Amino acid sequence: MRRVRVCGADECALRFADRSPARNRRWCSMPRCGNRTKTRLHQAGQAECEDTPAD
C-alpha cells in the first residue's frame, strides 16, 4: 500500500504503483504527465530568463 501514489501533475489525479527501485517516481507515466510537466517548467524558466535584462 505504501507504493501507491498520486500523479504529481496538476491536471492528473491518477494513482499508480511506484515500482521504481528508489521509490521516488512522481508521475503516472513519463509520456503522459512527466514530459508535459518538465516541458512546461522549462518553457516558464526560459520566458523568465528572456524577461530579465542583461547587465
PDB file of N, H, CA, C and O in Angstrom:
ATOM      1  N   MET A   1       0.808  -1.195   0.000  1.00  0.00           N
ATOM      2  CA  MET A   1       0.000   0.000   0.000  1.00  0.00           C
ATOM      3  C   MET A   1       0.856   1.266   0.000  1.00  0.00           C
ATOM      4  O   MET A   1       0.438   2.298  -0.524  1.00  0.00           O
ATOM      5  N   ARG A   2       2.034   1.190   0.578  1.00  0.00           N
ATOM      6  H   ARG A   2       2.373   0.351   1.003  1.00  0.00           H
ATOM      7  CA  ARG A   2       2.887   2.381   0.631  1.00  0.00           C
ATOM      8  C   ARG A   2       3.375   2.818  -0.740  1.00  0.00           C
ATOM      9  O   ARG A   2       3.758   3.973  -0.928  1.00  0.00           O
ATOM     10  N   ARG A   3       3.362   1.906  -1.688  1.00  0.00           N
ATOM     11  H   ARG A   3       3.051   0.968  -1.535  1.00  0.00           H
ATOM     12  CA  ARG A   3       3.867   2.243  -3.019  1.00  0.00           C
ATOM     13  C   ARG A   3       2.807   2.871  -3.926  1.00  0.00           C
ATOM     14  O   ARG A   3       3.125   3.289  -5.039  1.00  0.00           O
ATOM     15  N   VAL A   4       1.573   2.942  -3.475  1.00  0.00           N
ATOM     16  H   VAL A   4       1.315   2.602  -2.571  1.00  0.00           H
ATOM     17  CA  VAL A   4       0.529   3.586  -4.272  1.00  0.00           C
ATOM     18  C   VAL A   4       0.665   5.089  -4.083  1.00  0.00           C
ATOM     19  O   VAL A   4       0.667   5.597  -2.962  1.00  0.00           O
ATOM     20  N   ARG A   5       0.779   5.789  -5.211  1.00  0.00           N
ATOM     21  H   ARG A   5       0.778   5.376  -6.122  1.00  0.00           H
ATOM     22  CA  ARG A   5       0.973   7.236  -5.183  1.00  0.00           C
ATOM     23  C   ARG A   5      -0.002   7.922  -6.108  1.00  0.00           C
ATOM     24  O   ARG A   5      -0.603   7.285  -6.973  1.00  0.00           O
ATOM     25  N   VAL A   6      -0.160   9.218  -5.930  1.00  0.00           N
ATOM     26  H   VAL A   6       0.329   9.736  -5.228  1.00  0.00           H
ATOM     27  CA  VAL A   6      -0.981  10.046  -6.806  1.00  0.00           C
ATOM     28  C   VAL A   6      -0.026  10.786  -7.735  1.00  0.00           C
ATOM     29  O   VAL A   6       1.022  11.267  -7.304  1.00  0.00           O
ATOM     30  N   CYS A   7      -0.393  10.873  -9.003  1.00  0.00           N
ATOM     31  H   CYS A   7      -1.244  10.482  -9.353  1.00  0.00           H
ATOM     32  CA  CYS A   7       0.437  11.552 -10.000  1.00  0.00           C
ATOM     33  C   CYS A   7       0.701  12.995  -9.567  1.00  0.00           C
ATOM     34  O   CYS A   7      -0.187  13.657  -9.030  1.00  0.00           O
ATOM     35  N   GLY A   8       1.914  13.478  -9.798  1.00  0.00           N
ATOM     36  H   GLY A   8       2.636  12.940 -10.233  1.00  0.00           H
ATOM     37  CA  GLY A   8       2.311  14.821  -9.398  1.00  0.00           C
ATOM     38  C   GLY A   8       1.931  15.916 -10.367  1.00  0.00           C
ATOM     39  O   GLY A   8       2.159  17.091 -10.076  1.00  0.00           O
ATOM     40  N   ALA A   9       1.355  15.575 -11.515  1.00  0.00           N
ATOM     41  H   ALA A   9       1.169  14.621 -11.752  1.00  0.00           H
ATOM     42  CA  ALA A   9       0.945  16.587 -12.485  1.00  0.00           C
ATOM     43  C   ALA A   9      -0.299  17.309 -11.984  1.00  0.00           C
ATOM     44  O   ALA A   9      -1.157  16.704 -11.342  1.00  0.00           O
ATOM     45  N   ASP A  10      -0.395  18.601 -12.276  1.00  0.00           N
ATOM     46  H   ASP A  10       0.302  19.093 -12.798  1.00  0.00           H
ATOM     47  CA  ASP A  10      -1.523  19.413 -11.806  1.00  0.00           C
ATOM     48  C   ASP A  10      -2.857  18.944 -12.366  1.00  0.00           C
ATOM     49  O   ASP A  10      -3.858  18.941 -11.650  1.00  0.00           O
ATOM     50  N   GLU A  11      -2.887  18.552 -13.624  1.00  0.00           N
ATOM     51  H   GLU A  11      -2.074  18.555 -14.205  1.00  0.00           H
ATOM     52  CA  GLU A  11      -4.140  18.179 -14.282  1.00  0.00           C
ATOM     53  C   GLU A  11      -4.476  16.700 -14.153  1.00  0.00           C
ATOM     54  O   GLU A  11      -5.484  16.257 -14.702  1.00  0.00           O
ATOM     55  N   CYS A  12      -3.680  15.943 -13.460  1.00  0.00           N
ATOM     56  H   CYS A  12      -2.861  16.303 -13.014  1.00  0.00           H
ATOM     57  CA  CYS A  12      -3.879  14.497 -13.383  1.00  0.00           C
ATOM     58  C   CYS A  12      -4.038  14.070 -11.925  1.00  0.00           C
ATOM     59  O   CYS A  12      -3.341  14.564 -11.039  1.00  0.00           O
ATOM     60  N   ALA A  13      -4.950  13.160 -11.700  1.00  0.00           N
ATOM     61  H   ALA A  13      -5.516  12.759 -12.420  1.00  0.00           H
ATOM     62  CA  ALA A  13      -5.155  12.643 -10.342  1.00  0.00           C
ATOM     63  C   ALA A  13      -5.090  11.119 -10.324  1.00  0.00           C
ATOM     64  O   ALA A  13      -5.600  10.479  -9.405  1.00  0.00           O
ATOM     65  N   LEU A  14      -4.459  10.546 -11.346  1.00  0.00           N
ATOM     66  H   LEU A  14      -4.044  11.067 -12.093  1.00  0.00           H
ATOM     67  CA  LEU A  14      -4.350   9.091 -11.403  1.00  0.00           C
ATOM     68  C   LEU A  14      -3.476   8.568 -10.275  1.00  0.00           C
ATOM     69  O   LEU A  14      -2.578   9.259  -9.794  1.00  0.00           O
ATOM     70  N   ARG A  15      -3.744   7.372  -9.871  1.00  0.00           N
ATOM     71  H   ARG A  15      -4.474   6.810 -10.262  1.00  0.00           H
ATOM     72  CA  ARG A  15      -2.928   6.685  -8.877  1.00  0.00           C
ATOM     73  C   ARG A  15      -2.133   5.585  -9.580  1.00  0.00           C
ATOM     74  O   ARG A  15      -2.603   4.994 -10.553  1.00  0.00           O
ATOM     75  N   PHE A  16      -0.951   5.324  -9.089  1.00  0.00           N
ATOM     76  H   PHE A  16      -0.570   5.805  -8.299  1.00  0.00           H
ATOM     77  CA  PHE A  16      -0.108   4.311  -9.706  1.00  0.00           C
ATOM     78  C   PHE A  16       0.713   3.617  -8.631  1.00  0.00           C
ATOM     79  O   PHE A  16       0.906   4.146  -7.537  1.00  0.00           O
ATOM     80  N   ALA A  17       1.184   2.444  -8.958  1.00  0.00           N
ATOM     81  H   ALA A  17       1.027   2.014  -9.847  1.00  0.00           H
ATOM     82  CA  ALA A  17       2.069   1.697  -8.066  1.00  0.00           C
ATOM     83  C   ALA A  17       3.510   2.072  -8.388  1.00  0.00           C
ATOM     84  O   ALA A  17       3.987   1.831  -9.497  1.00  0.00           O
ATOM     85  N   ASP A  18       4.188   2.650  -7.435  1.00  0.00           N
ATOM     86  H   ASP A  18       3.801   2.845  -6.534  1.00  0.00           H
ATOM     87  CA  ASP A  18       5.585   3.047  -7.625  1.00  0.00           C
ATOM     88  C   ASP A  18       6.471   1.824  -7.449  1.00  0.00           C
ATOM     89  O   ASP A  18       6.730   1.389  -6.327  1.00  0.00           O
ATOM     90  N   ARG A  19       6.929   1.282  -8.552  1.00  0.00           N
ATOM     91  H   ARG A  19       6.719   1.636  -9.463  1.00  0.00           H
ATOM     92  CA  ARG A  19       7.788   0.094  -8.515  1.00  0.00           C
ATOM     93  C   ARG A  19       9.242   0.433  -8.823  1.00  0.00           C
ATOM     94  O   ARG A  19      10.052  -0.453  -9.098  1.00  0.00           O
ATOM     95  N   SER A  20       9.564   1.721  -8.776  1.00  0.00           N
ATOM     96  H   SER A  20       8.907   2.441  -8.554  1.00  0.00           H
ATOM     97  CA  SER A  20      10.942   2.117  -9.033  1.00  0.00           C
ATOM     98  C   SER A  20      11.833   1.668  -7.868  1.00  0.00           C
ATOM     99  O   SER A  20      11.365   1.604  -6.732  1.00  0.00           O
ATOM    100  N   PRO A  21      13.094   1.360  -8.129  1.00  0.00           N
ATOM    101  CA  PRO A  21      13.982   0.885  -7.066  1.00  0.00           C
ATOM    102  C   PRO A  21      14.141   1.881  -5.916  1.00  0.00           C
ATOM    103  O   PRO A  21      14.233   1.480  -4.756  1.00  0.00           O
ATOM    104  N   ALA A  22      14.174   3.170  -6.232  1.00  0.00           N
ATOM    105  H   ALA A  22      14.100   3.495  -7.175  1.00  0.00           H
ATOM    106  CA  ALA A  22      14.361   4.191  -5.197  1.00  0.00           C
ATOM    107  C   ALA A  22      13.036   4.677  -4.611  1.00  0.00           C
ATOM    108  O   ALA A  22      13.017   5.482  -3.680  1.00  0.00           O
ATOM    109  N   ARG A  23      11.940   4.184  -5.160  1.00  0.00           N
ATOM    110  H   ARG A  23      11.955   3.530  -5.916  1.00  0.00           H
ATOM    111  CA  ARG A  23      10.587   4.578  -4.714  1.00  0.00           C
ATOM    112  C   ARG A  23      10.392   6.094  -4.752  1.00  0.00           C
ATOM    113  O   ARG A  23       9.875   6.690  -3.808  1.00  0.00           O
ATOM    114  N   ASN A  24      10.816   6.708  -5.866  1.00  0.00           N
ATOM    115  H   ASN A  24      11.236   6.223  -6.634  1.00  0.00           H
ATOM    116  CA  ASN A  24      10.702   8.156  -5.980  1.00  0.00           C
ATOM    117  C   ASN A  24      10.000   8.599  -7.272  1.00  0.00           C
ATOM    118  O   ASN A  24      10.183   9.730  -7.722  1.00  0.00           O
ATOM    119  N   ARG A  25       9.223   7.732  -7.846  1.00  0.00           N
ATOM    120  H   ARG A  25       9.074   6.813  -7.481  1.00  0.00           H
ATOM    121  CA  ARG A  25       8.504   8.060  -9.075  1.00  0.00           C
ATOM    122  C   ARG A  25       7.467   9.144  -8.780  1.00  0.00           C
ATOM    123  O   ARG A  25       6.801   9.098  -7.746  1.00  0.00           O
ATOM    124  N   ARG A  26       7.323  10.130  -9.692  1.00  0.00           N
ATOM    125  H   ARG A  26       7.864  10.168 -10.532  1.00  0.00           H
ATOM    126  CA  ARG A  26       6.441  11.265  -9.442  1.00  0.00           C
ATOM    127  C   ARG A  26       5.205  11.282 -10.322  1.00  0.00           C
ATOM    128  O   ARG A  26       4.174  11.827  -9.928  1.00  0.00           O
ATOM    129  N   TRP A  27       5.292  10.689 -11.518  1.00  0.00           N
ATOM    130  H   TRP A  27       6.130  10.247 -11.838  1.00  0.00           H
ATOM    131  CA  TRP A  27       4.197  10.799 -12.472  1.00  0.00           C
ATOM    132  C   TRP A  27       3.643   9.431 -12.825  1.00  0.00           C
ATOM    133  O   TRP A  27       4.340   8.421 -12.724  1.00  0.00           O
ATOM    134  N   CYS A  28       2.367   9.407 -13.244  1.00  0.00           N
ATOM    135  H   CYS A  28       1.801  10.227 -13.326  1.00  0.00           H
ATOM    136  CA  CYS A  28       1.743   8.138 -13.621  1.00  0.00           C
ATOM    137  C   CYS A  28       2.490   7.520 -14.805  1.00  0.00           C
ATOM    138  O   CYS A  28       2.675   6.304 -14.854  1.00  0.00           O
ATOM    139  N   SER A  29       2.915   8.345 -15.752  1.00  0.00           N
ATOM    140  H   SER A  29       2.765   9.333 -15.713  1.00  0.00           H
ATOM    141  CA  SER A  29       3.766   7.878 -16.848  1.00  0.00           C
ATOM    142  C   SER A  29       4.560   9.064 -17.372  1.00  0.00           C
ATOM    143  O   SER A  29       4.082  10.198 -17.342  1.00  0.00           O
ATOM    144  N   MET A  30       5.740   8.813 -17.840  1.00  0.00           N
ATOM    145  H   MET A  30       6.129   7.892 -17.864  1.00  0.00           H
ATOM    146  CA  MET A  30       6.577   9.886 -18.353  1.00  0.00           C
ATOM    147  C   MET A  30       5.980  10.508 -19.617  1.00  0.00           C
ATOM    148  O   MET A  30       5.930  11.735 -19.706  1.00  0.00           O
ATOM    149  N   PRO A  31       5.526   9.724 -20.596  1.00  0.00           N
ATOM    150  CA  PRO A  31       4.960  10.347 -21.804  1.00  0.00           C
ATOM    151  C   PRO A  31       3.671  11.130 -21.529  1.00  0.00           C
ATOM    152  O   PRO A  31       3.423  12.161 -22.155  1.00  0.00           O
ATOM    153  N   ARG A  32       2.873  10.651 -20.616  1.00  0.00           N
ATOM    154  H   ARG A  32       3.074   9.814 -20.108  1.00  0.00           H
ATOM    155  CA  ARG A  32       1.584  11.306 -20.376  1.00  0.00           C
ATOM    156  C   ARG A  32       1.727  12.574 -19.536  1.00  0.00           C
ATOM    157  O   ARG A  32       1.221  13.624 -19.931  1.00  0.00           O
ATOM    158  N   CYS A  33       2.384  12.504 -18.420  1.00  0.00           N
ATOM    159  H   CYS A  33       2.795  11.651 -18.099  1.00  0.00           H
ATOM    160  CA  CYS A  33       2.424  13.639 -17.489  1.00  0.00           C
ATOM    161  C   CYS A  33       3.832  14.176 -17.230  1.00  0.00           C
ATOM    162  O   CYS A  33       4.025  15.390 -17.160  1.00  0.00           O
ATOM    163  N   GLY A  34       4.793  13.305 -17.092  1.00  0.00           N
ATOM    164  H   GLY A  34       4.636  12.320 -17.149  1.00  0.00           H
ATOM    165  CA  GLY A  34       6.149  13.737 -16.738  1.00  0.00           C
ATOM    166  C   GLY A  34       6.771  14.657 -17.761  1.00  0.00           C
ATOM    167  O   GLY A  34       7.285  15.717 -17.405  1.00  0.00           O
ATOM    168  N   ASN A  35       6.737  14.278 -19.021  1.00  0.00           N
ATOM    169  H   ASN A  35       6.320  13.416 -19.311  1.00  0.00           H
ATOM    170  CA  ASN A  35       7.337  15.099 -20.059  1.00  0.00           C
ATOM    171  C   ASN A  35       6.600  16.420 -20.210  1.00  0.00           C
ATOM    172  O   ASN A  35       7.232  17.459 -20.403  1.00  0.00           O
ATOM    173  N   ARG A  36       5.281  16.400 -20.126  1.00  0.00           N
ATOM    174  H   ARG A  36       4.767  15.556 -19.969  1.00  0.00           H
ATOM    175  CA  ARG A  36       4.497  17.643 -20.232  1.00  0.00           C
ATOM    176  C   ARG A  36       4.842  18.601 -19.105  1.00  0.00           C
ATOM    177  O   ARG A  36       4.998  19.801 -19.332  1.00  0.00           O
ATOM    178  N   THR A  37       4.962  18.084 -17.901  1.00  0.00           N
ATOM    179  H   THR A  37       4.835  17.109 -17.716  1.00  0.00           H
ATOM    180  CA  THR A  37       5.296  18.927 -16.756  1.00  0.00           C
ATOM    181  C   THR A  37       6.687  19.502 -16.902  1.00  0.00           C
ATOM    182  O   THR A  37       6.895  20.694 -16.675  1.00  0.00           O
ATOM    183  N   LYS A  38       7.646  18.666 -17.278  1.00  0.00           N
ATOM    184  H   LYS A  38       7.478  17.698 -17.462  1.00  0.00           H
ATOM    185  CA  LYS A  38       9.020  19.136 -17.443  1.00  0.00           C
ATOM    186  C   LYS A  38       9.115  20.180 -18.552  1.00  0.00           C
ATOM    187  O   LYS A  38       9.839  21.166 -18.412  1.00  0.00           O
ATOM    188  N   THR A  39       8.397  19.977 -19.643  1.00  0.00           N
ATOM    189  H   THR A  39       7.809  19.176 -19.757  1.00  0.00           H
ATOM    190  CA  THR A  39       8.393  20.930 -20.750  1.00  0.00           C
ATOM    191  C   THR A  39       7.808  22.262 -20.304  1.00  0.00           C
ATOM    192  O   THR A  39       8.369  23.317 -20.601  1.00  0.00           O
ATOM    193  N   ARG A  40       6.687  22.224 -19.596  1.00  0.00           N
ATOM    194  H   ARG A  40       6.231  21.368 -19.354  1.00  0.00           H
ATOM    195  CA  ARG A  40       6.043  23.450 -19.121  1.00  0.00           C
ATOM    196  C   ARG A  40       6.972  24.221 -18.179  1.00  0.00           C
ATOM    197  O   ARG A  40       7.084  25.441 -18.292  1.00  0.00           O
ATOM    198  N   LEU A  41       7.635  23.530 -17.258  1.00  0.00           N
ATOM    199  H   LEU A  41       7.544  22.538 -17.167  1.00  0.00           H
ATOM    200  CA  LEU A  41       8.553  24.190 -16.341  1.00  0.00           C
ATOM    201  C   LEU A  41       9.757  24.784 -17.067  1.00  0.00           C
ATOM    202  O   LEU A  41      10.217  25.875 -16.729  1.00  0.00           O
ATOM    203  N   HIS A  42      10.260  24.069 -18.056  1.00  0.00           N
ATOM    204  H   HIS A  42       9.886  23.183 -18.330  1.00  0.00           H
ATOM    205  CA  HIS A  42      11.396  24.558 -18.831  1.00  0.00           C
ATOM    206  C   HIS A  42      11.022  25.820 -19.601  1.00  0.00           C
ATOM    207  O   HIS A  42      11.775  26.794 -19.608  1.00  0.00           O
ATOM    208  N   GLN A  43       9.859  25.800 -20.248  1.00  0.00           N
ATOM    209  H   GLN A  43       9.247  25.009 -20.243  1.00  0.00           H
ATOM    210  CA  GLN A  43       9.416  26.968 -21.011  1.00  0.00           C
ATOM    211  C   GLN A  43       9.179  28.170 -20.105  1.00  0.00           C
ATOM    212  O   GLN A  43       9.478  29.301 -20.490  1.00  0.00           O
ATOM    213  N   ALA A  44       8.651  27.945 -18.918  1.00  0.00           N
ATOM    214  H   ALA A  44       8.408  27.027 -18.605  1.00  0.00           H
ATOM    215  CA  ALA A  44       8.440  29.034 -17.966  1.00  0.00           C
ATOM    216  C   ALA A  44       9.781  29.626 -17.536  1.00  0.00           C
ATOM    217  O   ALA A  44       9.910  30.843 -17.402  1.00  0.00           O
ATOM    218  N   GLY A  45      10.766  28.777 -17.322  1.00  0.00           N
ATOM    219  H   GLY A  45      10.662  27.789 -17.430  1.00  0.00           H
ATOM    220  CA  GLY A  45      12.096  29.252 -16.952  1.00  0.00           C
ATOM    221  C   GLY A  45      12.756  30.035 -18.070  1.00  0.00           C
ATOM    222  O   GLY A  45      13.429  31.034 -17.818  1.00  0.00           O
ATOM    223  N   GLN A  46      12.567  29.587 -19.311  1.00  0.00           N
ATOM    224  H   GLN A  46      12.020  28.775 -19.516  1.00  0.00           H
ATOM    225  CA  GLN A  46      13.122  30.293 -20.454  1.00  0.00           C
ATOM    226  C   GLN A  46      12.471  31.662 -20.613  1.00  0.00           C
ATOM    227  O   GLN A  46      13.159  32.642 -20.898  1.00  0.00           O
ATOM    228  N   ALA A  47      11.160  31.740 -20.433  1.00  0.00           N
ATOM    229  H   ALA A  47      10.601  30.943 -20.202  1.00  0.00           H
ATOM    230  CA  ALA A  47      10.446  33.009 -20.548  1.00  0.00           C
ATOM    231  C   ALA A  47      10.917  33.975 -19.459  1.00  0.00           C
ATOM    232  O   ALA A  47      11.044  35.175 -19.706  1.00  0.00           O
ATOM    233  N   GLU A  48      11.173  33.458 -18.263  1.00  0.00           N
ATOM    234  H   GLU A  48      11.069  32.484 -18.062  1.00  0.00           H
ATOM    235  CA  GLU A  48      11.650  34.290 -17.168  1.00  0.00           C
ATOM    236  C   GLU A  48      13.035  34.832 -17.476  1.00  0.00           C
ATOM    237  O   GLU A  48      13.329  35.986 -17.164  1.00  0.00           O
ATOM    238  N   CYS A  49      13.886  34.023 -18.080  1.00  0.00           N
ATOM    239  H   CYS A  49      13.647  33.086 -18.334  1.00  0.00           H
ATOM    240  CA  CYS A  49      15.234  34.461 -18.435  1.00  0.00           C
ATOM    241  C   CYS A  49      15.199  35.554 -19.507  1.00  0.00           C
ATOM    242  O   CYS A  49      16.015  36.474 -19.482  1.00  0.00           O
ATOM    243  N   GLU A  50      14.273  35.455 -20.431  1.00  0.00           N
ATOM    244  H   GLU A  50      13.609  34.707 -20.452  1.00  0.00           H
ATOM    245  CA  GLU A  50      14.152  36.450 -21.500  1.00  0.00           C
ATOM    246  C   GLU A  50      13.598  37.770 -20.981  1.00  0.00           C
ATOM    247  O   GLU A  50      13.873  38.823 -21.557  1.00  0.00           O
ATOM    248  N   ASP A  51      12.827  37.731 -19.910  1.00  0.00           N
ATOM    249  H   ASP A  51      12.604  36.876 -19.442  1.00  0.00           H
ATOM    250  CA  ASP A  51      12.223  38.935 -19.347  1.00  0.00           C
ATOM    251  C   ASP A  51      13.192  39.753 -18.514  1.00  0.00           C
ATOM    252  O   ASP A  51      12.984  40.953 -18.337  1.00  0.00           O
ATOM    253  N   THR A  52      14.245  39.138 -18.000  1.00  0.00           N
ATOM    254  H   THR A  52      14.414  38.163 -18.144  1.00  0.00           H
ATOM    255  CA  THR A  52      15.195  39.858 -17.159  1.00  0.00           C
ATOM    256  C   THR A  52      16.248  40.520 -18.041  1.00  0.00           C
ATOM    257  O   THR A  52      16.796  39.882 -18.940  1.00  0.00           O
ATOM    258  N   PRO A  53      16.533  41.806 -17.786  1.00  0.00           N
ATOM    259  CA  PRO A  53      17.543  42.495 -18.605  1.00  0.00           C
ATOM    260  C   PRO A  53      18.954  42.023 -18.261  1.00  0.00           C
ATOM    261  O   PRO A  53      19.255  41.699 -17.112  1.00  0.00           O
ATOM    262  N   ALA A  54      19.795  41.994 -19.262  1.00  0.00           N
ATOM    263  H   ALA A  54      19.551  42.257 -20.195  1.00  0.00           H
ATOM    264  CA  ALA A  54      21.187  41.600 -19.070  1.00  0.00           C
ATOM    265  C   ALA A  54      21.985  42.779 -18.557  1.00  0.00           C
ATOM    266  O   ALA A  54      21.697  43.923 -18.910  1.00  0.00           O
ATOM    267  N   ASP A  55      22.987  42.516 -17.728  1.00  0.00           N
ATOM    268  H   ASP A  55      23.221  41.587 -17.441  1.00  0.00           H
ATOM    269  CA  ASP A  55      23.822  43.605 -17.182  1.00  0.00           C
ATOM    270  C   ASP A  55      24.878  43.999 -18.149  1.00  0.00           C
ATOM    271  O   ASP A  55      25.672  44.895 -17.864  1.00  0.00           O
TER     272      ASP A  55
END
